Amino acid sequence: MGKQTTKGNRPSIIVWDNLEEWVRRKVQEFIQSLLEEEITELLGRQKSERRQAVDSLLVYRNGHSKARHLTLGCGTVTVYRPRVRGLEQRFESRVLPMFARRTAEVNKLIPQLYLHGLSLGDFDLALRGLLGEAAPVSASTVARLKEGWQAEWDEWKKHPLDGLEVLFMWVDGVYVKAGLEKDKAALLVIVGGLADGRKVILAVAPGYRESTESWSGVLRDLKERGMNCPRLVTGDGNLGIWGALSNVYPDAAEQRCWNHKIVNVLDKLPKKVQPQAKRRLQDIAYAEGRPEAEEKRDDFLA
C-alpha cells in the first residue's frame, strides 16, 4: 500500500486553545464588512463600480482611516473606518460613531468592577486581561468616569419632588466596597411607592453606619425638595431610620420588613427545617387579615 499524501494546504483547525482568538477575528471581520456595506448603501454602488447615472452623487470612496481599537465584551478588535470624498457634510457612521472606543456592555462592566471592590491600581491589569492588551481602558479612564458619575449623581439629587405623591417608602442601608476607597461605604437607599402605582428611587446617599443623624439628613433633603409625608415606611430592625422618622416625618407609620424578619428567624433554626419554616412564615405575612395571621402564627409556634 502506497504512502498517502494530502494535496494542497489544509485549512486551520479550530481548537480550544485558539477558540477565543478565532471568535475575535470573525467578529472583527464582521464589523469591518458592516462598515464597508454602510458606505455601499450610502453611494448606491459596490466598491470599484462605476456611477450609472449622470445625476448620481459625486461621492467617492477615499480609502480608510488609521487603525482603530474597539473594545467589545469578547475582547478588543482592530477596524478601519472607510472614508468618503465629496460629501457636503461629514459622514457619521451608525455602526461605529466617530469617537466610540467601547461598546455599551463594556461601559457597564467598568462600574460593576469598581463597585465590587477592584482597586484603582488593579484596573489596568484586570481589564487588559479580560479585554485584550489593546483595550483603550486604564486606571486614569476609570478615574475620569468616576468624576462623570459623581456629576450625574449631584445633578440627579437636586430634582424637585413636590410633583410626586408618595404613599409608601422602603428604606435600607447597602454596603459596598468601592475600589477607590479604603473602607466599605454605607449607601442609604429609599424607594418610594407612588399613588399611581409606580416605584421610584428617591434617594441614594452615603451615610455613616445607618445612624439616626445620617438618615435624618437624607429625609430632610427629601422634605426640602418638596416630598410629602408618606403614610407608611418599611425597613429593617436598624434603629437609625426610626429615630430619623420621628425627627423629620413623625406622622408616618412604621413597619418592620417581613423579609428581614423571616431571615432573622430562619437564622435561629436548624437548616433541615428552614424550607418548611420559611413557607409558614410567608403564610403569616400574606394572610388576609389579623385573625388569620395570628392563627398561622400559632401554628408556626406549635
MARTOR-207135 format. One record per residue: x, z, y of N, C-alpha, C, O, CB in turn. Coordinates in steps of 0.05 Angstrom, whole numbers, plus 5000, padded with zeros to 4 digits. Glycine has a CB too. Layout:
// MARTOR-207135
XZYXZYXZYXZYXZY;...
This chain:
// MARTOR-207135
501750004976500050005000501850005025503650175027498150255000;501349815043503049785066502550005086500450145086502549525079;504350035104504250245125502050165145502049935155506950285139;500350345151498250295170499250335199500650525204495750465165;498450155216499250175244496750145262494750045253501449965252;496950235286494750215305495750045328497650115341493850495315;494249835333495049655355493749755381491549875381494149375349;495249715403494249795429494550095434495350245416491249725431;493950175458494250455466491650605460489450515467494950485496;491850825448489550995442488651135468490351225483490151195420;486051155473485151305497485851595494486051705472482151275501;486351725517487052015516484752175504482452125510487752115545;485452365488483552525474482952785490484852915499484452605445;480352845494479653075509479753315490478253325471476853045522;481453505496481653755480481153995498481053965523484453775466;480854225486480254465501482254525523481454605545480054705482;484754475518486854555537486654395563487354505584489554515525;485654145563485553995587482653925595482253735611487153735584;480754075584477954015590477254055619475953875631476154195573;478154275631477554315660478754105677477454005696478454595668;481154025672482453825688480953555685480653415705485453785680;480053495662478553245657475853255673475153055685478053205627;474553485672472053515687472453475717470953335730470753785681;474553605727475153585756475753295763474853195784477453765764;477153155746477852875752475352705752475052525770479852765731;473452745734471052595733469252665758468052485769469452655707;469252915766467752995790468952855814467452765832467653295793;471552855815472952725838472252425839471652315860475952755835;472252295816471652005815468751955823468151765837472051895787;466952135815464152105821463652135852462151975864462452315806;464952335864464552375893465752145908464552055927465952635902;468052035899469251815913467351565911467051415930471951745900;466151535887464251305884461851335902460751135913463451275855;460951585906458651635924459451565953457751445967457751925922;461851635961462751565988462851265992462051156013465451695993;463851125972464050835974461250705974460750515990465650715950;459450805958456750705957455250745984453650585992455150825934;455950975997454751026023455450816043453750736059455551306033;457850716043458750506061457450246053456650086070461750476061;457250196027455849946018452949946027452049736036455949935987;451650176026448850186036448750136066446850006076447650456029;450650246080450650206109451049916117449649806134452950376122;452949776104453649506111451749306098451449076108456449436102;450449376076448649196062450148996045449048786038446949046082;452649046039454148866022456349016008457249226017455448626039;457248915985459349035969462048995982462348836001459348925941;464049145973466749115983467748835978467448725956468649325970;469048715998470148435998467948225998468647985996471848405973;465448296000463248096001462947996029462848156048460648215989;462647736033462347626060459547686071457547726056462747326059;459347686097456747716110455047466104456047236106457147756140;452547526098450747306090449247176114448446946112448747396070;448847326135447247226158448847246183450647426186444647376160;448247066202449747066228449147316244450947426258448946816244;446647416242445947646258446347916243445348116253443047626266;447747916221448248166207450248336223451648226240449248116178;450548586216452248766231455148676230456248606209452049046219;456448676254459248616255460848876250462448966267460048496283;460448976227461749226219463349186194462349056175459649456215;465749286193467449236170468649496159468749696173469749046179;469349486134470849706122473649706134474849496139471049676091;474649946138477249966151479050166136480150346148476950056180;479250126110480950296094479850576090477350616089483650316107;481650766087480751046082482351236100484551166110481151116053;481251466105482651676119484651806101484951736078480651886130;486151996112488152146096486752306074484352356075489852326114;488352376054487252526032485952786042487052916060489552596011;483752856030482253086039481653266015480553165994479653006053;482253526016481753705995478853815998478153916020483853935994;477353805977474653915977474354115955474854045931472453685975;473654355961473454575941470554595931468754645947474454835953;470254575905467754595891467754845873469854965870467054345875;465554905861465455125842467155085818468055275806462655175834;467754825811469354765788472354735795473954675777468354515774;473054765820475854735828476054565853474054505867477454615806;478454485860479054325884479754045876481453995859481254455901;478453845889479053565884479953435910479653545932476453425873;481153205907482153045929480552795932480352635913485152985926;479452745956477852505961478852375987480352496002474852575962;477952125990478751966014476151856027474651706014480751736006;475651936051473251846065473651556074475551496089472652026089;471951376066472151096076471751086106470051226118470150916061;473150906119472850866148471550596153471850406138475550886162;470050576174468750326182469450266211469950436227465650346179;469550006217470249906243467949736254466749576240472949736242;467349776280465249606292462749756299460949646311464649386275;462450006291460050166297460150256326462250326336459850406278;457850276338457650376366458050676366459150786385455050296379;457150816346457451096343458951166318459051016299454751236344;460251396318461851486295459951516271457851636273463351746301;460851416248459251436224459551726213461751826209460251236203;457251846207457152116196456252096167453952016161455352306212;457952176148457352166120455352386113455652616121459852186103;453352316096451452516086452652656062451952886055448852386078;454452526048455752636024457852836032458053056020456952416006;459552766051461852936058462052946089463252766101464452836046;460753136102460953156131463753176141465653236126459353406140;464153126167466853086178468653326173470953286165466553046207;467753566178469453796176468953976152470054196151469253956201;467353886133466754046110469154056091470353846085464353936095;469854296082472154326064471354486039472754486019474454466078;469054616040468054766017465054716014463654676034468655076021;464054725989461254695985459854965991461055165994460654605955;457154945992455555185998455955405977455955635983452555116001;456255315951456655515930459255665933459355905927456555365903;461355535941463855665946463655865969464756085968466155465951;462155785990461755956013460256206005460756426017460255816035;458456185985457056425975458956605958458656845958454656345958;460956475945462756625928464456815944465057045935464456435911;465356735967467256895983466057165991467357365986468056736008;463657186003462657456009462057615984462157865986460157426026;461357485962460857645937463457775928463358015920459757465915;465657635929468257755921468957975940470058185932470457545920;468457925966469058125986467558385981468758605982468458016014;464958365976463358605972463858745946463158975943460458525974;465058595927465758725901468458865902469358975882465858515879;469658875926472059035929474658895928476759025925471959245910;474758635929477358485928478758535954477658485975476858185923;481258625952482758685976483658435990483758215978485258865969;484258466016485058236032487458096021487657846020485558316061;489458246011491958136001491557985975493157815968493958345997;489358045960488957915934487157665936486957515917487558115916;486057615959484157385962485557125956484556955942482957385990;487857085968489256835966489856775936489356555927491856825982;490956975922491656935894489156885877489156715860493157175884;487057045882484657025865483256755869482456625850482757255872;482956675894481556425900483056185890481855995881480956405929;485656185893487255955883487255945852487355735841490155975893;487056185840486856185811484156075802483955945781487156465800;482056135817479356035810478855745818477655595804477256215822;479855675842479155415854481355215855480954985864478155465881;483855295847486055105847487955155870487255285890485054825849;490455065866492555115886491954995913492855095934495255025876;490454775913489954635938487454735953486654625973489654335933;486254955943483855055955484355135984486255295989482755295940;482755036003483155106032481955366039480455386058482054886049;482555576024481555846028483856036026485456026008479355916007;484056226045486256416046485256676057482856706064488656306063;486956876057486157136068485357116097483557246106488457336065;486756946112486056916140483356786143481856846162488156746155;482656606124480056486125477856696121475856696135479756266103;478356876102476457096097476157276122473957356128477357266073;478357326135478257496159476557356181474957496195481057556170;476857096184475256956204472256956196470556976213476256666207;471756916170469056926161467757196166465457216173468856856131;469357406161468357676166467557716195465457836201470457886159;469057606214468357616242465657476247464057566263470557496259;465257246233462757106236460457256225458257256237462956836222;460857386202458657546190457957776209455557846213459557666163;459957896221459458126240457858026264455958166272462158236249;458457796274457057686297454157626290452257686305458357436308;453657516266450957456257449357706254446957716261451057296231;450557916243449158176239448558306266446358416269450858366221;450458296284449958416311447558276324445958416338452458386328;447358016321445157876334442557936319440457956332445757566333;442657946293440157996277438958266283436558286285440757976247;440558476287439558746290438458796319437559016325441658946284;438558586336437358616363434558496364433258526385439158466383;433558376342430958246343428758456348428858666336430458106316;426858396366424658586371422858606347422558406332423058496396;421658836344419858886321417058956329415359026312421059116304;416458936355413759006364411558816354409258886356413659026394;412358586344410358396333409658446304407958296293411358116337;410958636291410358696263408558936260408859136275413058736248;406758926241405059156234406059266208405159176186402059086233;407759466209409059576185407259796174406659996187411859686192;406359766149404759966136406460146118406060396118402559826119;408360026103409960186084412860126089413659916098409160126055;414560316082417460276082418660386057417960596047418760416107;420560236046422260326024425060366034426160186047422160126000;426260596030428860656041430760736019429960865999428660876062;433360666022435360746002438060706014438460546032434960585975;439960856004442760816011444260665989444160745966444161086016;445560445996447060285977450060305983450860276006446159985978;451660365963454460405967456060165957455660075934455460665953;457660045974459259815967462159875974462860025992458259555982;463959735959466859755964467759495975468859325961468459835937;467359456001468259206014471259206015472559406019467059186042;472358966010475258936005477059006029479359086024475858675997;476058986053477759026076477759316086479059386105477058846099;476159486073476059766080477159936057477159846034473159856087;478060176063479360346042477260486025477560506001481160546055;475160586038473160746024470560596020469960396034472661006039;468960696001466260585998464560626023464660836035464860695973;462960426030461260446053458360486044457460366025461460196071;457060676058454260716052452560536071452860566095453461016056;450960366060449260196075446460306073445360326051449359896065;445260376096442560476097440660246100440660106120442260686120;439060196079437359966078434460046079433560236066437859806051;432959896096430059946099428559686095429159486109429360076127;426659686077424959446072422159526080421159736072425059356042;420859356096418159416106416059246092416459016087418059376135;413759376086411459226076409459196099408559386110410159386053;408858946106407158886129404258866122403458846098408058626141;402558866142399658856138398758596125396758586112398158906164;400358386130399558126119400658076091400457856080400557896137;401858286078402858266051405758196048406858206026401258066037;407058116070409858046068411658286066410958506075410657866092;414058246055416158446055418458346072419358116068417058526026;419558506090421758416107423858636107423258866105420758356136;426358546111428558736114428558826143428858656161431258616106;428259086148428159186175430859286185431559266208426159416177;432459386166435059506175437059496152436359536129434759786185;439559426159441859456141444059566159445259416174442659186126;444559826157446459946176448360126162447560256142444860106198;450860146170452760336158452060616166451160676188455660266167;452460796147451861076152453861256137455461166120449061146143;453861506144455661696132454161856111452762046117456961886153;454461776086453361926063450361986066449462206058454962186059;448861806077445961836079445162096093443162226084444761816051;446562176113445962426127443462396144442662176150448362516144;442362626151439962626169440662496196439062346207438962906174;443062546206443862426231444062116229443161976247446562536240;445162016206445461726203442761596200442161396214447161666178;440961706184438261596180436761616207435161426213436761746158;437061836222435661856247436461636266434761526281436162136260;439061566267439961356284438761086277438060936295442961336282;438461036251437260776243434360776250433360566261437560746212;432860986246429960996252429560986282427660856292428661246241;431261116298430961106327431360816337429960726356432961296341;433260676325433660396333431260226328430460066344436160276318;429960266304427460116298425260186318423860006327426560186269;425060436325422960526344423460406372421660316385422860826346;426060406380426660286406426159986408425659876429429660346413;426359856385425759566384422759506380422059276377427359436361;421159716381418259676382416759716356414459646354417759416391;418059816335416759846309414760076310415360296320418759886287;412360036299410360246297411060456276412860416260407560126292;409560676276409960876256408660786229406260726229408661156265;410160766207408960686182407160896170407361136177411160616161;405360816153403561006140404961166119404561406115401160866129;406761026103407961156080410861066078411460826081406461096054;412661256072415461196068416261286040415761516033417261326090;417461116024418261175997421261165995422560976004416960975977;422461375983425361395980426061575957424361675943426661496005;428661605953429561775931429662075939428362145959432461695921;431062235924431062525930432962605951433162845956431562665905;434362425964436262505985434762626008432762506018437962255994;435662856018434162996039434662876066433162936085434963286039;436662706069437362596096435062436108434462476131439762426094;433762256092431662086103429262256110427962186130430961876083;428562456095426262616101426662786127424762816142425562806078;429062886131429563016156429462826180428562906201432263156155;430462586176430362386197427562306204426862266227431962136189;425762276183422962206189421662416206420162346224421462176162;422162676201420862886217421862876246420462966264421463156205;424262756250425362736277424162496292423762516316428362716276;423762276278423062026292420161936287418761866306424961796283;419261946262416561866255415262096240414762076215416561606237;414562316253413462546239410762506227409962656209413362786258;409262306235406562256225406562086199404462046187404862126246;408861986191409061816167408961996142410362196140411661646167;407361906123407162056097409661996081410861776083404561976081;410462186063412862156047412162136018410262266009414762396052;413761986003413261955974415961905960417461735968411261725967;416362065939418762025922418461765906416261705896419262265904;420661615904420661365889420361425859421861575848423161205895;418361285846417961335818420261235801420861345780415361205809;421461015809423760915794425961125793427161175772424860655806;426461255815428561465816427661705799429261825784429061555845;425161775800424161995784424561945754425562115740421162055790;423761705746423961635718426861635708427461745687422761355712;428661525724431461525717432561805714434061865696433161365738;431761985733432762255732431762405707433262565695431862405757;429262355700428162485676429462385651430262535633425062445674;429762115649430961995625433762095621434762115598430861695626;435162145643437962235641438162505627440362575617439162255669;435962655626436062915613435062905584435063115570434263115628;434362675574433262645547435262505529436862355538430562495548;434962565502436662425483436062125484433862035489436162525454;438161955479437861665481435761555462434361365468440461535476;435461685439433661575419430661585427429061435417433961715392;430061775445427261795454426761675482424561675492426362095455;428861575494428661465521426761225524425161215543431261385532;426761025505424860805507421960895508420360795524425360615485;421261075489418461175488417861335513415661315524417961335463;419661505521419261665545418861495570417261565587421561865549;420361285572420161105595417460985597416260965619422360885594;416360895574413660775574411560975583409760915598412960665547;411861225573409861435580410061505610408061555623410261675563;412461515620412761575649411661355666410461405688415761625655;412061105658410860885673407860895672406560815691411860615662;406660985650403761005648402761205669400561165680402961095620;404261415674403461615694403361485722401561525737405361855694;405461335727405761215754403561015759402660985782408461075757;402660875739400660655742397860745734396160575729401460415727;397361005733394661095726392761025749393560995772394661405722;390160995742388160915761387661125782386961055805385560845747;387961375775387461595794388861845786390161855766384461645797;388562055803389962305798389162435771390862525756389362505820;386562455764385862575738387162445715388262575697382762575734;387162175715388362025693391462075692392662105671387861725695;392662085716395462135718396262415707398262445693396462105747;394562615713395162885704394762895673396263045660393263085718;392762745663392362745634394862615620395762715600389862585626;395862405631398162265619400662445622402462435605398561995632;400762585644403062775647403062985626405163055615402962895675;400663095620400463305599401163195572402363325556397663415599;400362935567401062815542404062775539405262815518399662535539;405362705562408262675561409662935555411562945539409162555589;408763145568409963405564409563505535411363625523408763615583;407263435524406763515496408463365476408363405452403763475489;
